[in-house]
Every structure is written in C-alpha cells, then in structure tokens.
Amino acid sequence: MTMRRNLLWAGLLYPALTMPLAAQDGDAKMGQQIAEEYCSACHMIDANGAFKQEPPSFAAIAVYRSSEQMRKRITTPIHANMPRYTEYMIGENIDDMVAYIVSLEE
C-alpha cells in the first residue's frame, strides 16, 4: 500500500517538479499585457526583439537570465528611472512578468 501511494504521489508531483518555475507561478498572458502597457515604451518586449542591453530587450533577457535572476532584477532594479514602476510591479505581477519573459524563449 505504501509503495502504491508513493507511486501515486510521484506521478502527481513529477510533472509539477519538471515544469519551469515561472510556468508554475505566473500567467504569461497577463505578463504580456503588463509589458505592453508599462514596459514597451522603453523595452522591446516581443520575442523578435533585437538583442540589446540598454534597456535590455525581453528576448535577450529570456535567453541570458534565469527565472531567479529576472525576479531579482524586477524586485530590485539596477536603475530607478522606470516610469510608474511601483504601480505595476507588485505581488503576482512579478510572477506574471517572469512567466511572460520565459515564454519568449520557448
């Protein structure tokens, strides 16, 4: 009985454990909407964006940063001049943004 229960749990948990972290935590579609409204004036936010550094395109971020690095840069940005930043980068919006950026690499 215990072995059977362990196999059941393994079958239920394995897909969740192998999924990228951002895919589990955020809503990429919502992240895209946030990016379109708040980020697109400065950042290139689509998957075909040129790989540039200042400010970085989301396509470049997707390739060169891990989900954790993205989350850290969002929560503690390296520059303070992002317009209206405190209005939209709160709570679940951070997870949504990371999920959207991760989705650009897929």
N, C-alpha and C positions, 0 to 999 in steps of 0.2 A: 504494500500500500504506500509506503513512504517513497519507494523508488518511482512509482507511478505518479505520485504527487509532484516529485522533483522534476520529472519529465514534463509534466503539465506546465509547471512554472517556467521551466526552461523554454518551452515552446511559446509561452506568452511573453516572456521577457526578452528573448533573443532579438526579435525584430526591433524593439524599442532601444535596446542597447547598441545595435549596429547602425541605427539611424544617426545622421549628423545631429549634433546638439541643437543647432539653430532650427532644424526642421521640426524638432520636438517641441521647442519652446515658443516659436514665433509664427506669425501669419505673414508670409511673404507678400501676399496681395495688399495687405494693409501697409506693410513696409514700403511697397511701391507707391501707394497713394501719399504716404507721408513724404517720401523722397520727391515726388512730383510737386507737391505743394511747398515744401520748405527748403529743399536742397538743390533743386535743379537750376536755380539762378547762378550758382557758383560751380557745382559739381556736375560732371557728365554722369548721368545716373543709369543709362541703359547698358545692355550687355555689349553693345558695339562701340562703346565709348573709347576714345583714344587713351592709351596708357600714358598718363601724365601725372606729375607729382604735386603741382601747386594750383589749385587744390587737387588732390588725387581723384581720378575717375573711380566710380564704383566698380567698374570692370577690373581695374588694376588692384583695387583693394581685395576683391574676391579672389584673385589669383595669389597675391603676395601676403595676405594676412589670414591668420586663423580666426575662428569664431571668437575665441577668448581675446585675441588682440583687438578685434573690431569692437567688442563690447567695452574693453578698457579705454580705447580711444574715444568712444562715444560718451562714456561716463566721465572721463577726464580728458577733454580735448586739449591738443597741444597749442591751439590758438583760441583766443577768446572772442574773436570777431564774427562768429557765426550768428547771423541775424535770427532773432526770435528763438534761439536755441532752447532756452528754458521753458518755452511754451509747448514744445512738442517732444523733446527727448526726456520723457518721464515714464516710469512704470513699464508696462508691456510694450510701449512704442519702441523701446530699445531692442527687445527681443524680435519684434516685427522687422525692424530695420536690419538687424543682423541676418534674419531669415531671408530677407529680400536680397541683400548683397551676396549671400552664399548661393542663392538660386541663380545668380548671373553666371556662375562658373559651370553650372550643370549643362 
